[in-house]
Amino acid sequence: MRLNEITFTDAKPVEGYGPGFFRVGGEVVHGPMIIGPEGPQSWGGYSDADALLVLAGTVDVLFVGTGAEIAHLPSDLRAALEEAGLGVEVMASPAACRTYNVLLSEGRRIALALIPV
């Protein structure tokens, strides 16, 4: 059997985080952010559903980091994401960063939306 390495994205792993920021690909992003197939970008938070909905069809799972503690997503946001066909996994931001990094290293089709700690 021959195995070929497949790369689905040019996204970079999360290298670090702290109060109000994340470091991705050597760059610091302040405030909420998204990392999708196109790389990191600022995000408007839970009220910015459109920035997440554009990921439908390009990723299989969206990890949502809710800050220092796990919290529920607003029900209208969760419903819109699920209706668009996005698998959504909610966890605290540190856990979301770790999970994203592991699955990214496996070449999975994933994205990450984060609220800072």
DSSP file (Angstrom, degrees, kcal/mol; ACC not computed):
  #  RESIDUE AA STRUCTURE BP1 BP2  ACC     N-H-->O    O-->H-N    N-H-->O    O-->H-N    TCO  KAPPA ALPHA  PHI   PSI    X-CA   Y-CA   Z-CA
    1    1 A M              0   0    0      0, 0.0     2,-0.5     0, 0.0     0, 0.0   0.000 360.0 360.0 360.0 136.9    0.0    0.0    0.0
    2    2 A R        -     0   0    0      2,-0.0     2,-0.5     0, 0.0     0, 0.0  -0.898 360.0-157.9-105.8 131.5    1.3    3.4   -0.9
    3    3 A L        -     0   0    0     -2,-0.5     2,-0.4     2,-0.0     0, 0.0  -0.919   5.0-163.3-109.4 132.5    0.5    6.4    1.5
    4    4 A N        -     0   0    0     -2,-0.5     2,-0.4     2,-0.0    -2,-0.0  -0.935  21.1-122.9-114.6 136.8    0.6    9.9    0.2
    5    5 A E        -     0   0    0     -2,-0.4     2,-0.4     2,-0.0   102,-0.0  -0.632  29.3-163.8 -77.2 132.2    0.8   13.0    2.4
    6    6 A I        -     0   0    0     -2,-0.4     2,-0.5     0, 0.0    -2,-0.0  -0.961   7.9-159.0-119.8 134.0   -2.1   15.3    1.8
    7    7 A T        +     0   0    0     -2,-0.4     3,-0.1     1,-0.1   101,-0.1  -0.961  11.4 178.0-114.5 122.4   -2.2   18.9    2.9
    8    8 A F        +     0   0    0     -2,-0.5     2,-0.3    99,-0.1    -1,-0.1   0.629  65.8  17.4 -93.6 -16.0   -5.6   20.5    3.1
    9    9 A T        -     0   0    0     95,-0.1    -1,-0.1     2,-0.1    29,-0.1  -0.969  52.4-138.3-154.0 160.2   -4.6   23.9    4.4
   10   10 A D        +     0   0    0     27,-1.1    28,-0.1    -2,-0.3    -1,-0.0   0.188  60.5 137.4-103.2  12.4   -1.8   26.4    4.9
   11   11 A A        -     0   0    0     28,-0.1    -2,-0.1     1,-0.1    -3,-0.0  -0.242  46.9-136.2 -62.6 148.2   -3.0   27.3    8.4
   12   12 A K        -     0   0    0      1,-0.1    -1,-0.1    12,-0.0    -2,-0.1  -0.725  20.1-106.5-102.9 153.1   -0.4   27.6   11.2
   13   13 A P        -     0   0    0      0, 0.0    12,-0.9     0, 0.0     2,-0.6  -0.331  38.3 -97.6 -73.3 161.5   -0.7   26.2   14.7
   14   14 A V  E     -A   24   0A   0     83,-0.3    10,-0.2    10,-0.2     3,-0.1  -0.717  37.1-173.2 -77.7 121.8   -1.3   28.4   17.7
   15   15 A E  E     -     0   0A   0      8,-2.9     2,-0.3    -2,-0.6     9,-0.2   0.700  59.3 -26.4 -92.1 -22.6    2.1   29.0   19.3
   16   16 A G  E     -A   23   0A   0      7,-1.3     7,-3.1     2,-0.0     2,-0.3  -0.976  51.5-158.7-177.7 168.8    0.9   30.8   22.4
   17   17 A Y  E     +A   22   0A   0     -2,-0.3     5,-0.2     5,-0.3    11,-0.0  -0.976  13.2 162.4-157.2 161.8   -1.8   32.8   24.1
   18   18 A G  E >   -A   21   0A   0      3,-2.1     3,-1.7    -2,-0.3     2,-0.6  -0.883  57.9 -26.4-162.9-169.4   -2.2   35.1   27.1
   19   19 A P  T 3  S-     0   0    0      0, 0.0     3,-0.1     0, 0.0    -2,-0.0  -0.364 129.5 -13.4 -58.9 105.2   -4.5   37.8   28.4
   20   20 A G  T 3  S+     0   0    0     -2,-0.6    11,-2.6     1,-0.2     2,-0.3   0.491 122.6  74.7  86.2   4.5   -6.2   39.3   25.4
   21   21 A F  E <   -AB  18  30A   0     -3,-1.7    -3,-2.1     9,-0.2     2,-0.3  -0.962  51.8-157.7-147.6 163.8   -4.0   37.8   22.6
   22   22 A F  E     -AB  17  29A   0      7,-2.2     7,-3.2    -2,-0.3     2,-0.5  -0.973  15.9-141.8-134.9 149.1   -2.9   34.8   20.6
   23   23 A R  E     +AB  16  28A   0     -7,-3.1    -8,-2.9    -2,-0.3    -7,-1.3  -0.970  26.8 168.1-115.3 121.3    0.3   34.1   18.7
   24   24 A V  E >   -AB  14  27A   0      3,-2.7     3,-1.9    -2,-0.5   -10,-0.2  -0.994  68.1  -9.6-135.3 125.1    0.0   32.3   15.4
   25   25 A G  T 3  S-     0   0    0    -12,-0.9    -1,-0.1    -2,-0.4     3,-0.1   0.832 128.4 -55.4  59.2  33.1    2.7   31.9   12.8
   26   26 A G  T 3  S+     0   0    0      1,-0.3     2,-0.3     0, 0.0    -1,-0.3   0.418 117.5 108.3  81.2  -2.1    5.0   34.4   14.7
   27   27 A E  E <   -B   24   0A   0     -3,-1.9    -3,-2.7     2,-0.0     2,-0.5  -0.844  64.5-132.5-110.3 146.6    2.3   37.1   14.7
   28   28 A V  E     -B   23   0A   0     -2,-0.3     2,-0.5    -5,-0.2    -5,-0.2  -0.835  16.3-165.7 -98.3 131.1    0.3   38.4   17.6
   29   29 A V  E     -B   22   0A   0     -7,-3.2    -7,-2.2    -2,-0.5     2,-0.4  -0.978  10.6-149.4-115.7 122.5   -3.5   38.7   17.2
   30   30 A H  E     +B   21   0A   0     -2,-0.5    -9,-0.2    -9,-0.2   -10,-0.1  -0.734  58.6   0.7 -93.2 139.3   -5.3   40.8   19.8
   31   31 A G  S    S-     0   0    0    -11,-2.6    13,-0.1    -2,-0.4    -2,-0.1  -0.251 113.0 -10.8  83.7-172.1   -8.9   40.0   20.7
   32   32 A P  S    S+     0   0    0      0, 0.0    11,-2.1     0, 0.0     2,-0.3  -0.263  72.7 179.0 -60.6 146.5  -11.1   37.3   19.3
   33   33 A M  E     -CD  42 114B   0     81,-1.8    81,-3.2     9,-0.3     2,-0.4  -0.963  24.9-143.1-148.3 163.5   -9.8   35.5   16.3
   34   34 A I  E     -CD  41 113B   0      7,-2.7     7,-2.2    -2,-0.3     2,-0.5  -0.976   5.8-162.0-124.7 140.2  -10.5   32.8   13.7
   35   35 A I  E     +CD  40 112B   0     77,-3.0    77,-2.2    -2,-0.4   -24,-0.0  -0.958  28.5 153.8-120.7 112.5   -8.0   30.5   12.1
   36   36 A G  E >   -C   39   0B   0      3,-1.6     3,-2.0    -2,-0.5    75,-0.1  -0.471  64.7 -68.7-118.1-167.2   -9.3   28.9    9.0
   37   37 A P  T 3  S+     0   0    0      0, 0.0   -27,-1.1     0, 0.0   -26,-0.1   0.766 132.8  54.8 -57.9 -25.4   -7.7   27.5    5.8
   38   38 A E  T 3  S-     0   0    0      1,-0.3   -29,-0.0   -29,-0.1    -3,-0.0   0.500 117.3-109.0 -87.4  -4.4   -6.7   31.0    4.8
   39   39 A G  E <   -C   36   0B   0     -3,-2.0    -3,-1.6     2,-0.0    -1,-0.3  -0.574  58.1 -20.2 105.8-172.0   -4.9   31.6    8.1
   40   40 A P  E     +C   35   0B   0      0, 0.0     2,-0.3     0, 0.0    -5,-0.2  -0.391  58.0 164.2 -78.3 148.5   -5.6   33.8   11.2
   41   41 A Q  E     -C   34   0B   0     -7,-2.2    -7,-2.7    -2,-0.1   -12,-0.1  -0.981  41.2 -92.0-153.9 156.6   -7.9   36.8   11.2
   42   42 A S  E     -C   33   0B   0     -2,-0.3     2,-0.4    -9,-0.2    -9,-0.3  -0.324  39.7-155.2 -66.4 154.5   -9.7   39.0   13.7
   43   43 A W        -     0   0    0    -11,-2.1     3,-0.1    71,-0.1    -1,-0.0  -0.985  20.6-136.8-135.5 143.7  -13.2   38.0   14.6
   44   44 A G    >   -     0   0    0     -2,-0.4     3,-0.5     1,-0.3     2,-0.1   0.351  51.0-121.9 -81.2   5.9  -16.1   40.0   16.0
   45   45 A G  G >   -     0   0    0      1,-0.2     3,-2.5     3,-0.2    -1,-0.3  -0.411  63.4 -21.4  84.6-163.9  -17.0   37.4   18.6
   46   46 A Y  G 3  S+     0   0    0      1,-0.3    -1,-0.2    -2,-0.1     3,-0.2   0.734 133.3  59.2 -57.6 -26.3  -20.4   35.6   19.0
   47   47 A S  G <  S+     0   0    0     -3,-0.5     2,-0.8     1,-0.2    -1,-0.3   0.551  90.0  76.5 -80.6  -5.4  -22.3   38.3   17.1
   48   48 A D    <>  +     0   0    0     -3,-2.5     4,-0.6     1,-0.2     3,-0.5  -0.532  50.4 148.7-104.0  64.4  -20.1   37.8   14.0
   49   49 A A  H >>  +     0   0    0     -2,-0.8     4,-2.5     1,-0.2     3,-1.0   0.831  62.7  67.6 -67.1 -32.4  -21.7   34.6   12.7
   50   50 A D  H 3> S+     0   0    0      1,-0.3     4,-1.4    -3,-0.2    -1,-0.2   0.862  94.0  57.1 -58.9 -37.2  -21.0   35.5    9.0
   51   51 A A  H 34 S+     0   0    0     -3,-0.5    -1,-0.3     1,-0.2    -2,-0.2   0.796 113.4  41.0 -65.3 -26.7  -17.3   35.1    9.5
   52   52 A L  H X< S+     0   0    0     -3,-1.0     3,-1.6    -4,-0.6     4,-0.3   0.824 106.9  61.0 -86.7 -35.6  -17.8   31.5   10.7
   53   53 A L  H >< S+     0   0    0     -4,-2.5     3,-1.5     1,-0.3    -2,-0.2   0.778  91.7  67.2 -65.9 -26.3  -20.5   30.6    8.2
   54   54 A V  T 3< S+     0   0    0     -4,-1.4    -1,-0.3     1,-0.3    -2,-0.1   0.676  90.2  67.1 -67.4 -14.2  -18.1   31.2    5.3
   55   55 A L  T X> S+     0   0    0     -3,-1.6     3,-2.2    -4,-0.1     4,-1.3   0.656  72.7 116.1 -78.3 -15.7  -16.1   28.2    6.6
   56   56 A A  B <4 S+g   59   0C   0     -3,-1.5     4,-0.1    -4,-0.3    29,-0.1  -0.301  82.5  16.0 -57.5 132.2  -19.0   25.8    5.7
   57   57 A G  T 34 S+     0   0    0      2,-0.6    -1,-0.3    28,-0.2    -2,-0.1   0.155 118.2  69.8  89.9 -19.0  -17.9   23.3    3.1
   58   58 A T  T <4 S+     0   0    0     -3,-2.2     2,-0.3     1,-0.2    -2,-0.2   0.650 103.1  33.3-103.2 -19.5  -14.2   24.1    3.6
   59   59 A V  B  <  -g   56   0C   0     -4,-1.3    -2,-0.6     1,-0.1    51,-0.2  -0.941  58.7-150.7-133.5 157.1  -13.8   22.5    7.1
   60   60 A D  S    S+     0   0    0     49,-3.2    27,-1.3    -2,-0.3     2,-0.4   0.788  84.4  26.3 -93.1 -33.9  -15.4   19.5    8.8
   61   61 A V  E     -fe  87 110B   0     48,-1.3    50,-1.7    25,-0.2     2,-0.5  -0.995  59.8-158.0-137.0 137.0  -15.2   20.8   12.4
   62   62 A L  E     -fe  88 111B   0     25,-3.3    27,-2.4    -2,-0.4     2,-0.5  -0.967  13.2-154.1-111.4 119.2  -15.1   24.2   13.9
   63   63 A F  E     -fe  89 112B   0     48,-2.7    50,-2.9    -2,-0.5     2,-0.6  -0.811   8.2-160.0 -90.9 131.4  -13.6   24.4   17.4
   64   64 A V  E     -fe  90 113B   0     25,-2.8    27,-2.4    -2,-0.5     2,-0.6  -0.955   3.2-157.4-116.9 116.4  -14.8   27.3   19.4
   65   65 A G  E     -fe  91 114B   0     48,-3.3    50,-1.8    -2,-0.6    27,-0.2  -0.834   1.8-164.1 -92.8 122.8  -12.8   28.4   22.4
   66   66 A T  E     - e   0 115B   0     25,-2.1     3,-0.4    -2,-0.6     2,-0.3   0.133  45.4 -95.6 -97.7  19.8  -15.0   30.3   24.9
   67   67 A G  S    S-     0   0    0     48,-0.5    26,-2.8    24,-0.2    -1,-0.3  -0.727  78.9 -22.7 103.8-155.2  -12.2   32.0   26.9
   68   68 A A  S    S+     0   0    0     48,-0.4     2,-0.3    -2,-0.3    -1,-0.2   0.796 131.7  37.4 -66.3 -29.3  -10.7   30.8   30.2
   69   69 A E  S    S-     0   0    0     -3,-0.4    24,-0.2    22,-0.1     2,-0.2  -0.895  93.0-102.2-123.0 151.7  -13.7   28.7   31.1
   70   70 A I        +     0   0    0     -2,-0.3     2,-0.3    22,-0.1    22,-0.1  -0.494  47.3 172.0 -69.6 141.4  -16.1   26.6   28.9
   71   71 A A        -     0   0    0     -2,-0.2     2,-0.2    20,-0.1    -5,-0.1  -0.959  35.3 -95.2-146.1 160.4  -19.4   28.3   28.2
   72   72 A H        -     0   0    0     -2,-0.3     3,-0.1     1,-0.1    19,-0.0  -0.532  37.7-121.0 -76.4 144.3  -22.4   27.6   26.0
   73   73 A L        -     0   0    0     -2,-0.2    -1,-0.1     1,-0.1     2,-0.0  -0.541  43.1 -87.8 -74.4 150.9  -22.6   29.3   22.6
   74   74 A P    >>  -     0   0    0      0, 0.0     4,-2.3     0, 0.0     3,-0.5  -0.405  40.4-123.9 -56.0 137.4  -25.6   31.5   22.1
   75   75 A S  H 3> S+     0   0    0      1,-0.3     4,-2.3     2,-0.2     5,-0.2   0.832 108.8  53.5 -60.1 -35.5  -28.4   29.2   20.8
   76   76 A D  H 3> S+     0   0    0      2,-0.2     4,-1.9     1,-0.2    -1,-0.3   0.873 109.9  48.2 -68.9 -34.9  -28.9   31.2   17.6
   77   77 A L  H <> S+     0   0    0     -3,-0.5     4,-2.3     2,-0.2    -2,-0.2   0.940 112.5  47.6 -68.1 -47.7  -25.2   31.0   16.7
   78   78 A R  H  X S+     0   0    0     -4,-2.3     4,-2.6     1,-0.2     5,-0.2   0.922 112.2  50.4 -59.3 -44.3  -25.1   27.3   17.3
   79   79 A A  H  X S+     0   0    0     -4,-2.3     4,-2.4    -5,-0.2    -1,-0.2   0.903 110.4  49.2 -61.8 -42.3  -28.2   26.7   15.3
   80   80 A A  H  X S+     0   0    0     -4,-1.9     4,-1.5     2,-0.2    -1,-0.2   0.904 112.8  47.4 -64.9 -41.2  -26.9   28.8   12.3
   81   81 A L  H  <>S+     0   0    0     -4,-2.3     5,-2.3     2,-0.2     4,-0.3   0.924 114.3  45.6 -66.8 -44.3  -23.6   26.9   12.3
   82   82 A E  H ><5S+     0   0    0     -4,-2.6     3,-1.2     1,-0.2    -2,-0.2   0.876 110.2  54.3 -67.2 -37.4  -25.2   23.5   12.5
   83   83 A E  H 3<5S+     0   0    0     -4,-2.4    -1,-0.2     1,-0.3    -2,-0.2   0.836 105.0  55.1 -64.2 -32.1  -27.7   24.4    9.8
   84   84 A A  T 3<5S-     0   0    0     -4,-1.5    -1,-0.3    -5,-0.2    -2,-0.2   0.520 123.2-107.7 -78.2  -4.8  -24.8   25.4    7.6
   85   85 A G  T < 5S+     0   0    0     -3,-1.2     2,-0.5     1,-0.3    -3,-0.2   0.608  70.6 143.6  90.2  12.8  -23.4   21.9    8.1
   86   86 A L      < -     0   0    0     -5,-2.3     2,-0.4    -6,-0.2    -1,-0.3  -0.748  48.3-135.1 -87.0 127.2  -20.5   22.8   10.3
   87   87 A G  E     -f   61   0B   0    -27,-1.3   -25,-3.3    -2,-0.5     2,-0.5  -0.681  27.0-156.9 -73.4 132.8  -19.6   20.4   13.1
   88   88 A V  E     -f   62   0B   0     -2,-0.4     2,-0.5   -27,-0.2   -25,-0.2  -0.960  17.2-176.6-122.4 128.1  -19.1   22.5   16.2
   89   89 A E  E     -f   63   0B   0    -27,-2.4   -25,-2.8    -2,-0.5     2,-0.4  -0.990  12.8-159.0-122.1 122.7  -17.1   21.6   19.3
   90   90 A V  E     +f   64   0B   0     -2,-0.5     2,-0.3   -27,-0.2   -25,-0.2  -0.857  26.9 137.3-106.8 133.5  -17.1   24.0   22.2
   91   91 A M  E     -f   65   0B   0    -27,-2.4   -25,-2.1    -2,-0.4   -24,-0.2  -0.950  58.8 -66.3-158.1 172.0  -14.4   24.1   24.9
   92   92 A A     >  -     0   0    0     -2,-0.3     4,-2.4   -27,-0.2     3,-0.2  -0.349  55.0-110.2 -62.3 150.9  -12.3   26.5   26.9
   93   93 A S  H  > S+     0   0    0    -26,-2.8     4,-2.5     1,-0.2     5,-0.2   0.871 115.2  53.7 -57.7 -42.9   -9.8   28.4   24.7
   94   94 A P  H  > S+     0   0    0      0, 0.0     4,-2.0     0, 0.0    -1,-0.2   0.932 113.1  43.9 -58.4 -43.4   -6.6   26.7   26.0
   95   95 A A  H  > S+     0   0    0     -3,-0.2     4,-2.6     1,-0.2     5,-0.2   0.881 111.9  53.6 -67.0 -38.1   -8.1   23.2   25.3
   96   96 A A  H  X S+     0   0    0     -4,-2.4     4,-2.6     2,-0.2    -1,-0.2   0.899 108.0  50.6 -63.6 -40.3   -9.4   24.4   21.9
   97   97 A C  H  X S+     0   0    0     -4,-2.5     4,-2.4     2,-0.2   -83,-0.3   0.932 112.6  46.1 -62.3 -46.3   -5.8   25.6   21.0
   98   98 A R  H  X S+     0   0    0     -4,-2.0     4,-2.1     2,-0.2    -2,-0.2   0.930 114.6  46.6 -63.2 -46.1   -4.3   22.2   22.0
   99   99 A T  H  X S+     0   0    0     -4,-2.6     4,-2.4     1,-0.2     5,-0.2   0.919 112.4  50.7 -63.4 -44.4   -6.9   20.2   20.2
  100  100 A Y  H  X S+     0   0    0     -4,-2.6     4,-2.8    -5,-0.2     5,-0.2   0.927 109.2  51.3 -58.5 -46.9   -6.7   22.3   17.0
  101  101 A N  H  X S+     0   0    0     -4,-2.4     4,-1.9     2,-0.2    -1,-0.2   0.902 111.0  47.6 -60.3 -42.6   -2.9   22.0   17.0
  102  102 A V  H  X S+     0   0    0     -4,-2.1     4,-0.8     2,-0.2    -1,-0.2   0.951 116.0  42.7 -64.0 -49.4   -3.0   18.2   17.2
  103  103 A L  H  <>S+     0   0    0     -4,-2.4     5,-2.2     1,-0.2     3,-0.4   0.844 111.2  55.7 -69.5 -32.2   -5.6   17.8   14.5
  104  104 A L  H ><5S+     0   0    0     -4,-2.8     3,-1.8    -5,-0.2    -1,-0.2   0.902 103.5  55.3 -62.7 -40.6   -3.9   20.3   12.3
  105  105 A S  H 3<5S+     0   0    0     -4,-1.9    -1,-0.2     1,-0.3    -2,-0.2   0.745 104.8  54.5 -65.3 -21.9   -0.7   18.3   12.5
  106  106 A E  T 3<5S-     0   0    0     -4,-0.8    -1,-0.3    -3,-0.4    -2,-0.2   0.433 119.2-112.3 -88.7  -0.4   -2.7   15.3   11.2
  107  107 A G  T < 5 +     0   0    0     -3,-1.8    -3,-0.2     1,-0.2   -99,-0.1   0.716  59.0 163.1  78.9  21.6   -3.9   17.3    8.2
  108  108 A R      < -     0   0    0     -5,-2.2     2,-1.3     1,-0.1    -1,-0.2  -0.335  48.5-112.6 -73.4 156.0   -7.5   17.5    9.3
  109  109 A R        +     0   0    0     -2,-0.0   -49,-3.2  -101,-0.0   -48,-1.3  -0.720  66.2 139.1 -89.0  89.5  -10.0   19.9    7.7
  110  110 A I  E     - e   0  61B   0     -2,-1.3     2,-0.3   -51,-0.2   -48,-0.2  -0.847  36.1-162.5-133.2 163.2  -10.6   22.1   10.8
  111  111 A A  E     - e   0  62B   0    -50,-1.7   -48,-2.7    -2,-0.3     2,-0.4  -0.937  11.0-144.4-141.7 165.3  -11.0   25.7   11.9
  112  112 A L  E     -De  35  63B   0    -77,-2.2   -77,-3.0    -2,-0.3     2,-0.4  -0.998   8.9-171.2-138.1 130.5  -10.7   27.5   15.2
  113  113 A A  E     -De  34  64B   0    -50,-2.9   -48,-3.3    -2,-0.4     2,-0.4  -0.993  21.2-168.1-120.5 128.6  -12.6   30.5   16.6
  114  114 A L  E     -De  33  65B   0    -81,-3.2   -81,-1.8    -2,-0.4   -48,-0.2  -0.949  26.0-161.2-129.5 136.8  -11.3   31.9   19.9
  115  115 A I  E     - e   0  66B   0    -50,-1.8   -48,-0.5    -2,-0.4   -22,-0.2  -0.939  44.8-108.2-100.7 132.7  -12.3   34.2   22.6
  116  116 A P              0   0    0      0, 0.0   -48,-0.4     0, 0.0   -23,-0.1  -0.153 360.0 360.0 -62.8 157.1   -9.1   35.3   24.6
  117  117 A V              0   0    0    -99,-0.5   -49,-0.1   -96,-0.3   -51,-0.0   0.435 360.0 360.0 -80.3 360.0   -8.4   34.1   28.1
